[in-house]
Amino acid sequence: MKPLLLILVLSLISQNNYEIIHDFKASKSLYNWYVVDDGVMGGLSQGKLTINQKGNGLYTGFVSTANNGGFSSVRYAFETKDVSRHTEVVLRIKGDGKPYQFRIKKDRYQQFSYISTFETTGEWETIRIPFKDFYPGFRGYRLNRPNYPGDEMSEIAFLIGNKANEEFALEIKSIALD
């Protein structure tokens, strides 16, 4: 490669704002991932997270509305990150045609989450969700607070809760920030 072209390529790479939160193939680990289902409130839904043969995260299970249930979530906790140089979440996923929520917490001990719902197609896709689209919510209620400010992040989650009895499957390749 010619020196000038190499300098140009390195310059473009250094300008990239992309930051990986979790890549299942690269980490080959479920460390700090955990499932929270409606069983915490007496429900019967069950979700589980595994790493499939392709090396991707596979979040599967069923949601039951019996016993006042109706949701399953999988969460990933990490050291608080300054995310102020980013503007959106980038998900590389293959869903099952159902809607899911992606959730963010600035502090993993705060009670509420910042929430955005996205649809899946059943095919591999890249979902981009701007930070400004995440609204604050708690136990199904939208809170009277500002949307996610995009400054800090210490937990992310996928949640399914479509007020229906249903099986689900969400294959996750990576979660990043841009």
N, C-alpha and C positions, 0 to 999 in steps of 0.2 A: 504494500500500500504506500502511496506517495505521502511524504511527510505532511503536506498541506491538507490532504484529504483526511489523514489520521487525526490531525489537530481538530478539524471540523467535526468529525465523528465523536471524538472525546468531549468536545465542547457541548454537543447536543446531548450526550449521555449525562453530563454533569448538570444540565438544566432540567433533567427529568425530575418531577416532583413525586414520583410513584414510591409508595412505601407498603411493603407486604405486612399485614397483620398476622395472617396465618396461611401457610401453604402446606397442605397435608402431605404431598409427595416429598417436599423438601424436609419437613420435620419428622415424618413417619411416626408421629406421636399424638396421643389424645390427652397429654398432660395439660392440666388446667381447664379441660372441657368437662362439663357436667350437665346432666339432664334435670330439669325441674318440670314435673307434670302437675296436673290438677289434683293429684293425690294429696298435696299439701292442704287441700280444702275438702277432702273426702271423695274426689272424683276417681274415675277408673281409667283414664287415658294412660298410655304408656309409650314412651319414646326411647330409642337407644341410638348411640352413635358408635360406628365401627369404622375401620379403614378397610375399603374393599380391595379386590385383587389388582385394580388399576392404581392403587395408592391414594385414592381420593377419600374424603370423609363421606360416609353414607349415614344420613339421619333418617331413620325409619320408625314406624310404629302405627298406632291407631289412636284416634281421638274419640272419646265417648262423652255424650252429654248426660249420661246417667249420673245420679247422685250430685247434681249441680256442677258437674264437670264440664269440660269442653276445650282444654288446651294442652299442648305439650310444647316444651321449649328446650333448646340446647344452648348452653352459654359457655363463653370463653373469657376467663379472667386473666389479666396481665398487669404488669406494673404500669402505672399511669403514664400515658404518653402525651407530649405536647403535639397536638395535631393542627396547630394554627396555620401552618403553611399549606394545608390541604383544603379542598372544598367539597369533596365527595367520596363516598364509599364505592368501591368497584368489586362486584361479586362475580366470580366465574363459577356457574352452577348449571345443573341439569335437574329441573323439577319434574313434577308429575302432572302439570296442568292446573294445579291449585294455587290460590294466593297464600302468601306467607308474609310475616312481618319480619323486618330486620330491626333490631333494637340496639341502642347505644346507652351506656351509662358513663358519665364523667367520673364518678366515684362509685365503685362497685357496691358500696354500702348504702348509697342513696336508695330510697324506696321506689321512686318512679324511674321510668326509662324514657328515652327519646325514641319515637316509633315512626317507621315508614313501612307501608304495605307495598308489595310488589307481586306481579303475576308471573307464573312460570308457563312455559309452552310445551314442555315435554322433550325439548331439544337442548343441546348445550347452548348457553347464551351468556353474554356479559351484561350484567345489570349495573347501571350507574345511578346512584341516588345522591343528589346534592344534599349537603348538610342542612341547608335552609329548609328542606322538606321534612325534617324529623321534628314531630310535635311531641310535647311532654304528655305522658299518660300513665295511669296507675289503675290496675284492676278493671280494665275496660272503659275507664273514663278519661276523657281529655281534660287536662289540667289548665287552669287559667295562669299560665306562665309563658314566657317567650319560647320560641323554638330553639333547637340545639344551637349553641353559639359557636361550635366548632373550635373550641380551645383545648380541651383535654378529653381523654378517653381512657377507661380502665376495664371496660367489659363490653362485649358484643354478644348478641343472641339472635337465633332464629326462633320464631314462634309460629305455630299453626293453631288456629282457633276460629274456625269458620261457622260455628254454631251448627255443626253437622256431625253425625257419626260417620267417620271415614278413616281409611288407611292412608298413609302418606309415605313418600320417599323423596328425599332431596339429596342429590349428590353434589358435594362441594369440593371444588378443586382449590380455590383460593379466595381470600378476602384481603383487599388492599385499599389504600387511600390514594387519591390523586388530587 
